[in-house]
Amino acid sequence: MVKRRVAYILALRARIKELVAVPRAKRTDVIANELSLCAFRLYEARFMLDKLLVQLRQLRKQRASAMSAAAVPYDARTAPKSYQPATV
């Protein structure tokens, strides 16, 4: 999903570059409106990507804490040296 968002952002940036390359004297209202819309969609896509990355970070953090909490019961019990059996 992140790759799709990044590809969408790159496509929007390429379209904006195309529209900006049109000389100012030759720009019509349609081109100006499309440029404005592309810029809005670019910022919208960046915002959505940021939200998605925040969610992914939270999920990773939850997964890491769940994995470390799950591993605790399986850790070997350690006792002080005085209570451990002597080995030969």
WOJOVEN-V39204 format. One record per pair of residues at least 4 apart in sequence whose C-alpha atoms are under 8 Angstrom apart, sorted by sequence separation. I is the first residue (numbers start at 1). J is the second residue. D is the distance in Angstrom with one decimal. If there is no record, write none. Layout:
<<I & J & D> <I & J & D>>
This chain:
<<1 & 5 & 6.4> <2 & 6 & 6.2> <3 & 7 & 6.1> <4 & 8 & 6.1> <5 & 9 & 6.2> <6 & 10 & 6.2> <7 & 11 & 6.2> <8 & 12 & 6.2> <9 & 13 & 6.2> <10 & 14 & 6.2> <11 & 15 & 6.2> <12 & 16 & 6.1> <13 & 17 & 6.2> <14 & 18 & 6.3> <15 & 19 & 6.3> <16 & 20 & 6.0> <17 & 21 & 6.1> <18 & 22 & 7.0> <22 & 26 & 6.7> <23 & 27 & 6.5> <27 & 31 & 5.9> <28 & 32 & 6.3> <29 & 33 & 6.0> <30 & 34 & 6.1> <31 & 35 & 6.0> <32 & 36 & 6.2> <33 & 37 & 6.1> <34 & 38 & 6.0> <35 & 39 & 6.2> <36 & 40 & 6.3> <37 & 41 & 6.1> <38 & 42 & 6.0> <39 & 43 & 6.4> <40 & 44 & 6.1> <41 & 45 & 5.9> <42 & 46 & 6.2> <43 & 47 & 6.1> <44 & 48 & 6.2> <45 & 49 & 6.1> <46 & 50 & 6.2> <47 & 51 & 6.3> <48 & 52 & 6.1> <49 & 53 & 6.1> <50 & 54 & 6.2> <51 & 55 & 6.3> <52 & 56 & 6.2> <53 & 57 & 6.1> <54 & 58 & 6.2> <55 & 59 & 6.2> <56 & 60 & 6.1> <57 & 61 & 6.1> <58 & 62 & 6.1> <59 & 63 & 6.0> <60 & 64 & 6.0> <61 & 65 & 6.2> <62 & 66 & 6.0> <63 & 67 & 6.0> <64 & 68 & 6.2> <65 & 69 & 6.0> <66 & 70 & 6.0> <67 & 71 & 6.2> <68 & 72 & 6.5> <69 & 73 & 7.9> <70 & 74 & 7.8> <71 & 75 & 6.5> <79 & 83 & 6.2> <80 & 84 & 6.7> <22 & 27 & 6.5> <27 & 32 & 6.7> <79 & 84 & 6.4> <19 & 31 & 6.9> <20 & 35 & 7.7> <19 & 35 & 6.3> <16 & 35 & 6.2> <16 & 38 & 6.5> <15 & 38 & 7.6> <16 & 39 & 7.2> <12 & 38 & 6.3> <12 & 39 & 7.9> <12 & 41 & 7.6> <13 & 42 & 7.3> <12 & 42 & 6.1> <9 & 42 & 6.1> <9 & 45 & 6.4> <8 & 45 & 7.6> <9 & 46 & 7.2> <5 & 45 & 6.9> <6 & 49 & 7.8> <5 & 49 & 6.4> <2 & 49 & 6.9> <2 & 52 & 7.5> <2 & 53 & 7.9>>
